[in-house]
């Protein structure tokens, strides 16, 4: 008998009517003789509402109590879904993360899963139940409720699929698969039938919002077969995320990713000596600020300019740290920056066996008068930083030059 773990996001369960639609979809799968575990998010907007309530009472809500509060959103969803399934004559049972015993560490609001006790779920499946599990949450070793951070329901679904040895983990969302880029920017964007875990991981980390990056990492680590589908379409194959390149003749580039939430900072006139990168970035890391792309340009006078990118929301805080702590300490000439940049990336495992991808990318951007401020590469991706106003043009140009609107 096939075991499927399905995950439905907040928009998929955003109303009681949509919850009933999800129940009808699940009924079809069960009628085919499949065992179903369903992971659901809170109803659309509910988590934000709960966080806002908490902030009305406490400006900076206590993390432990905030987890207790926001975890109730998913609890509502699983109960309503179970009721909807029962109304269709299907045996159903709901569990919160702690009831399953999804054991996590104690990092409230951003906990990580350590272990899952799947015995209750297996017993219920064998007894013919559909099991609905609250996403996004777990319990630590002392019994406190924890949450996994935004998007954590994807991670819950993949972790359950791994623990249960599921045949497939299906992520239902408001899009019908993974596209070569955002169709809102490039109408010719094409849905991919398959994409490798490596490519999906890069796409997720570079700005694609289809899947949460932790869930992709988890699926890759535990070899969980992952599929992205639309909860608003009755049928469809979606996009299958595969472990290997199944088609040796596949396109060189699979997709164009982008991220608007970028800021760039340059520390000017930095002494070129061992340890200087740590002296600059150490205080930034201590403030729990993630650094992305880094470039160091060595001058002729023994001085260097040190540039890096961060999330736009951290721009002001990072500038303060650099100007008030780092610049006086290392004797830098100055600190400049801007938060109106964007990162555009081409991604594809085919880059490993093809040369000239970078030159094609750079030429296409140059012909449109788009200046490249920074470049970062890996085996299967090339990222560039450009002025934010050129981002959409860059995405359209690269999508066209790599012929992603054509079926390979």
C-alpha positions in Angstrom: 0.0 0.0 0.0 1.3 3.4 -1.0 1.9 5.9 1.8 1.7 9.6 0.9 2.4 12.6 3.1 0.6 15.7 1.9 1.1 19.3 3.1 -1.4 22.1 2.6 -0.4 25.8 3.2 -2.3 28.6 4.7 -4.0 29.7 1.5 -5.1 26.1 0.8 -6.9 26.0 4.1 -7.8 29.7 4.2 -11.6 29.2 4.7 -13.9 26.4 5.7 -14.9 25.9 2.1 -11.3 25.4 1.1 -10.8 23.0 4.0 -13.8 21.0 2.6 -12.1 21.0 -0.8 -8.9 19.7 0.7 -10.9 16.9 2.4 -12.6 16.0 -0.9 -9.1 15.8 -2.5 -7.8 13.5 0.3 -10.9 11.3 -0.1 -10.0 10.7 -3.7 -6.5 9.5 -2.8 -7.8 7.3 0.0 -10.3 5.7 -2.4 -7.3 4.6 -4.5 -6.1 2.5 -1.5 -3.4 5.0 -0.4 -2.5 5.7 3.2 -2.6 9.5 3.8 -0.9 11.7 6.4 -1.8 15.4 6.0 0.2 18.3 7.4 -1.5 21.6 7.5 -0.6 25.2 8.2 -2.7 27.7 10.1 -5.4 29.4 8.1 -4.1 32.2 5.9 -3.3 35.3 8.0 -3.9 33.6 11.4 -0.3 33.4 12.5 0.2 37.1 11.7 -3.0 37.9 13.7 -1.7 36.0 16.7 1.7 37.6 16.6 0.1 41.0 16.4 -2.0 40.2 19.5 1.1 39.1 21.4 2.8 42.4 20.5 -0.2 44.4 21.8 0.5 42.9 25.2 4.3 42.7 25.2 6.4 44.7 22.8 8.9 41.9 22.5 7.0 38.8 23.3 8.7 36.1 25.3 9.7 33.4 22.8 8.5 30.5 24.8 5.0 32.0 25.4 4.9 33.2 21.7 5.4 29.6 20.6 2.5 28.5 22.9 0.3 31.1 21.3 1.1 30.8 17.6 1.0 27.0 17.6 -2.8 27.2 18.2 -3.3 28.3 14.5 -2.4 24.9 13.2 -4.4 23.2 15.9 -7.6 24.8 14.6 -6.7 23.7 11.0 -6.2 20.0 11.9 -9.4 19.8 13.9 -11.5 21.4 11.1 -9.9 19.2 8.5 -10.6 16.1 10.5 -14.2 17.1 11.0 -14.5 17.7 7.2 -13.1 14.3 6.5 -15.5 12.7 9.0 -18.4 14.5 7.3 -17.4 12.6 4.1 -17.5 9.3 6.0 -13.7 9.0 6.4 -12.1 8.0 9.6 -9.8 10.8 10.6 -7.7 11.8 13.7 -5.7 14.9 14.4 -2.5 15.4 16.3 -0.5 18.4 17.4 3.3 18.3 17.1 3.6 17.5 20.8 1.0 14.8 20.7 2.9 13.0 17.9 6.0 13.8 19.8 8.0 15.7 17.2 11.0 16.2 19.4 12.9 19.4 18.8 15.7 21.5 20.5 14.6 24.4 22.7 15.4 27.2 20.3 11.9 28.8 20.6 10.5 30.4 17.4 13.2 28.6 15.3 13.5 25.1 16.7 15.0 22.2 14.8 13.6 18.7 14.7 15.7 16.0 16.5 13.5 13.0 16.3 9.9 11.9 15.5 8.0 9.1 17.3 5.9 7.7 14.5 4.3 4.8 16.3 0.9 6.5 16.9 0.6 7.5 13.3 1.5 4.1 12.0 -1.1 2.4 14.3 -3.8 4.9 13.0 -2.9 4.4 9.4 -3.1 0.6 9.8 -6.5 1.1 11.4 -7.7 3.0 8.3 -7.5 6.5 9.5 -6.3 9.6 7.7 -4.0 11.3 10.1 -3.9 15.2 10.2 -0.8 16.6 11.9 -0.2 20.2 12.8 2.7 21.7 10.9 5.3 24.1 12.1 5.5 22.8 15.7 7.0 20.3 18.1 8.0 19.8 21.7 11.3 20.0 23.5 12.6 17.4 26.0 11.1 19.2 29.0 7.6 19.3 27.3 7.5 22.9 26.2 5.8 23.7 22.8 8.2 24.9 20.2 7.8 26.2 16.6 10.1 25.7 13.6 10.0 29.2 12.2 8.1 30.6 9.2 7.5 28.0 6.5 8.1 25.2 9.1 5.1 23.2 7.9 7.0 22.2 4.8 9.8 20.9 7.1 7.3 19.0 9.3 5.9 17.3 6.2 9.3 16.2 4.9 10.4 15.1 8.3 7.3 12.9 8.8 7.8 11.5 5.3 11.3 10.6 6.2 10.3 9.0 9.6 7.5 7.0 8.0 9.4 6.0 4.9 6.7 7.5 2.7 6.6 6.8 -1.0 6.2 10.6 -1.7 5.9 13.9 0.0 3.5 16.2 -1.8 3.6 19.9 -1.1 0.4 21.6 -2.1 0.6 25.3 -2.6 -1.0 28.2 -4.6 1.2 27.4 -7.6 1.1 24.3 -9.7 4.8 23.6 -9.6 8.3 25.0 -9.9 8.7 27.4 -12.8 11.8 28.5 -14.8 11.2 31.9 -13.1 8.3 33.9 -11.7 5.5 34.0 -14.3 4.5 37.4 -13.0 7.7 38.9 -14.4 8.2 36.6 -17.4 4.8 35.4 -18.8 6.6 32.8 -20.9 8.0 31.1 -17.8 7.5 27.4 -18.1 6.6 24.8 -15.4 9.4 22.2 -14.9 8.4 18.6 -14.9 11.5 17.7 -12.8 14.3 19.6 -11.1 17.2 18.2 -9.0 17.5 18.7 -5.3 20.7 20.7 -5.9 18.9 23.0 -8.3 15.9 23.4 -6.0 18.2 24.1 -3.0 19.9 26.9 -5.0 16.6 28.3 -6.3 15.2 28.3 -2.7 18.3 30.0 -1.2 18.4 32.5 -4.0 14.9 33.9 -3.7 12.4 31.3 -5.1 9.5 31.2 -2.6 7.9 27.9 -3.8 9.6 25.8 -1.1 11.1 26.6 2.2 14.9 26.0 2.1 15.1 23.8 5.3 12.5 21.4 3.9 14.5 21.0 0.7 17.7 20.4 2.8 15.8 17.8 4.9 14.4 16.0 1.8 17.8 15.8 0.2 19.5 14.5 3.3 16.9 11.8 3.9 16.2 11.0 0.2 12.5 11.9 0.4 10.8 12.1 -2.9 9.3 15.6 -3.1 6.6 16.9 -5.4 5.1 20.5 -5.7 1.5 20.7 -6.7 -1.4 23.2 -6.8 -4.2 22.8 -4.2 -6.5 24.7 -6.6 -6.3 22.3 -9.5 -8.1 18.9 -9.5 -5.4 17.1 -11.5 -1.8 17.7 -12.4 1.7 16.2 -12.1 3.3 19.3 -10.6 7.1 19.3 -10.4 9.0 16.3 -9.1 12.2 17.1 -7.3 14.7 14.3 -8.1 17.9 13.0 -6.7 19.8 12.8 -9.9 19.9 14.1 -13.4 17.5 11.8 -15.1 17.8 13.4 -18.5 21.3 13.8 -19.8 20.0 16.0 -22.6 18.1 18.4 -20.3 18.5 22.2 -20.5 21.8 23.6 -19.3 20.0 26.2 -17.2 16.9 25.2 -15.3 15.8 28.5 -13.9 16.4 32.2 -13.1 16.1 33.1 -9.4 16.0 36.6 -8.0 15.9 38.4 -4.7 14.9 42.0 -4.1 15.6 41.9 -0.3 19.3 42.7 -0.7 21.6 45.5 0.5 25.3 46.1 -0.2 27.9 47.6 2.1 31.5 48.6 1.4 34.1 49.3 4.0 36.6 51.6 2.3 40.4 51.8 2.9 40.8 48.7 4.9 44.4 47.7 5.9 45.4 44.6 3.8 46.5 42.3 6.6 45.7 38.8 7.9 42.5 38.6 10.0 41.0 41.8 8.6 37.9 39.9 7.1 37.2 38.5 10.6 37.6 41.9 12.2 35.0 43.3 9.8 32.5 40.4 9.8 33.0 39.1 13.3 30.8 41.8 14.9 28.2 41.4 12.2 28.0 37.7 12.8 27.8 38.3 16.6 24.7 40.4 15.9 23.2 37.3 14.2 23.2 39.0 10.8 23.8 36.7 7.8 26.3 37.8 5.1 25.8 36.6 1.6 28.2 37.7 -1.2 31.7 39.0 -0.4 34.2 40.8 -2.6 37.6 42.2 -1.6 39.5 44.5 -3.9 43.2 44.9 -3.1 44.7 48.3 -4.0 48.3 49.3 -4.7 48.8 51.2 -1.4 48.4 48.2 0.9 44.7 49.1 1.4 41.6 47.3 0.3 37.9 47.8 -0.2 35.7 45.1 1.4 32.2 44.7 0.1 29.4 42.3 1.1 25.7 41.9 0.9 23.1 41.3 3.6 19.3 41.1 3.8 17.8 44.6 3.3 16.0 44.5 6.7 19.4 44.4 8.4 21.0 47.3 6.5 20.6 50.1 9.1 21.7 47.8 12.0 24.8 46.6 10.0 25.8 50.1 9.0 25.6 51.2 12.7 27.8 48.2 13.8 30.4 49.0 11.1 30.5 52.8 11.7 30.5 52.7 15.4 32.5 49.5 16.2 34.4 48.3 13.2 35.6 51.4 11.5 37.3 53.0 14.5 38.8 49.6 15.5 40.5 48.8 12.2 41.1 52.4 11.0 39.0 52.1 7.8 38.6 55.2 5.7 34.8 55.0 5.6 31.7 52.9 5.3 29.2 53.3 2.4 26.2 51.3 1.3 22.8 51.1 -0.4 19.7 49.0 0.0 18.4 49.3 -3.6 20.1 46.4 -5.1 18.9 43.0 -6.2 20.5 39.6 -6.8 19.8 37.7 -10.1 21.0 34.1 -10.5 21.1 31.5 -13.2 20.8 27.9 -11.9 21.4 24.6 -13.6 23.3 21.3 -13.1 24.1 21.4 -16.8 26.6 24.1 -16.1 29.0 21.4 -14.9 29.5 20.1 -18.4 29.1 23.3 -20.4 31.5 26.2 -20.8 30.6 29.8 -21.6 27.6 30.2 -19.4 29.1 33.1 -17.5 30.2 34.9 -20.7 26.7 34.4 -22.2 25.1 35.8 -19.1 27.5 38.8 -18.8 27.2 39.7 -22.5 23.4 39.6 -22.4 23.3 42.0 -19.4 25.9 44.3 -21.0 23.9 44.6 -24.2 21.0 45.9 -22.1 23.2 48.4 -20.3 22.9 46.6 -17.0 26.0 47.1 -14.8 27.1 44.1 -12.6 28.2 45.2 -9.2 29.2 41.8 -7.7 29.5 38.2 -8.9 29.3 35.0 -7.0 29.5 31.4 -8.5 29.2 27.8 -7.5 29.3 24.6 -9.5 25.7 25.0 -10.6 24.9 28.7 -10.2 26.1 32.2 -11.2 24.7 35.2 -9.2 25.1 38.9 -9.9 24.2 42.0 -8.0 22.5 44.7 -10.0 20.7 47.9 -9.4 17.2 47.1 -8.2 15.6 49.0 -11.1 17.2 46.7 -13.6 16.2 43.4 -11.8 13.1 42.6 -13.9 14.8 43.4 -17.1 17.7 41.2 -16.2 15.4 38.3 -15.4 13.6 38.6 -18.7 16.8 39.0 -20.7 18.4 35.9 -19.1 15.3 33.8 -19.4 15.2 34.6 -23.1 19.0 34.2 -23.8 19.0 30.7 -22.2 15.9 29.7 -24.1 13.9 28.8 -21.0 10.6 29.5 -22.6 11.2 26.6 -25.0 10.5 23.0 -24.1 13.8 21.2 -24.0 
